[in-house]
Amino acid sequence: MEVKIGFEVHLQLRTERKLYCDCPTNYAEVPPNTNVCPICTGMPGAKPMRPNRAAVEAAVEISLMLGCRVRTGEPLHILRKHYDYPDLPSGYQRTSVPLAVEGVLEGVRIREVHLEEDPGQYDPVSGTVDFNRSGIPLVEIVTEPDLRSPEEARRFLRLLTRVLEYTGRVRPEAGGAMRADVNVSLEGGGRVEVKNINSVKGAYRALKFELQRQAERLRRGQGVSRETRAYLESQMITVPMRAKELEEDYRYIPDPDLPPILLGEELVEEVRRRMVEPPHLRERRLVERYGIPLQAARVITSERELADLFERVAGEVDPLLAADWFRTKLKKVLNYLGLRAGEVGFSAGQLLSLLKMVESGRISREQGELVLRELVRRPEDPERILLRLGLSPLREGELEELVGRVLEENREAVQDYLGGRKEALNFLTGKVVGASGGRADPREVVRILRERLEGLRGRD
Ligand SMILES: [Zn+2]
């Protein structure tokens, strides 16, 4: 049975001011109903200001990142969408006609992108409304029903969130503040819309439940009617909301208080020039350019700052070594400390000198990990961190000298090795590591010893 899944995703844009007034947007940090004015509380006679330019540009940038065609040179009306709810005192929400259309993200078609305003927050338990959030700009992204399974849907939402985070244009908690409606249908059944989804995980669970429910009804010959359902996060189920509202129920009309938005080619080109490379394309480029595994590229591009850091060091050391350190060690330390790559205090140069020490064998991988942990915690030159930790790395060439001396002093073990007793290698390795005061990396020692011993065999 064919499955069709499509999304309407809403995310808050990161602007200083609201969309149609000058109220600040830090609604979560201030007492209820303090970031408000007659405009964003819908007082009779209050006229909206022109839409916040920063919000319009953000919506354009997001549209371009999603490969959309921005509708330049035509009047783009802002509509009033009417519905009754306590968080909406004016009785309508302002939403633009599509600013951009016909995009695509990893094979999923993006139908359109709108600019909207957030309503207030109604608390049904206390019956109070907080209007701090009212008027915060939102971007709405509508996809075509191109997804075929909950797993695909989850992967797509993760990627979409990553793309939006890359722009830096959505609020940093975007992943958490995402609100989505999903429409889902099975072949032979009606289209069901599920609302109240607040996370990627929520979307996945709602889809799992809904597909099972629909399949069961179809199997029993009960049919699936077209309807709107709500996802109940606490119970991981969906329940009926109301008969599907038809478009005309919202009584859309152009807002007579606002002139239409006109987007010029110049604005779009300017945004395009400033725009960062989208993560899914960057991932592919890192694989091709540096020859690193896809899995590593995926981790590295999970945050824009992490990918920037990688590209600053990858040209100077072995990219495979760097990719491995990024994917496993650096990411691990950052996760452990609950840090994002954008929050670290060390420089690319400091990380580079650490990786060079590891690459040249001057310090062992284990020592390198200790230094890395310190570098993230208390950024400083890696040479100084070594001193602070009481680790003295080997001098250039010191390891070779030590190996030479140990071979000289343990001729019997050398003969044993050459005579086929491979365990003599362990003995010699132990001697070298001991002579270095524990500073030499045993793996490196084994490599050099083997090379030298095989060289001796050649001369016999
Ligand atoms: Zn206001």
Boltz pocket constraint, residues with backbone or C-beta under 6 A from the ligand:
constraints:
  - pocket:
      binder: B
      contacts: [[A, 18], [A, 21], [A, 22], [A, 23], [A, 35], [A, 36], [A, 37], [A, 38], [A, 39], [A, 40], [A, 41], [A, 134], [A, 135]]
      max_distance: 6.0
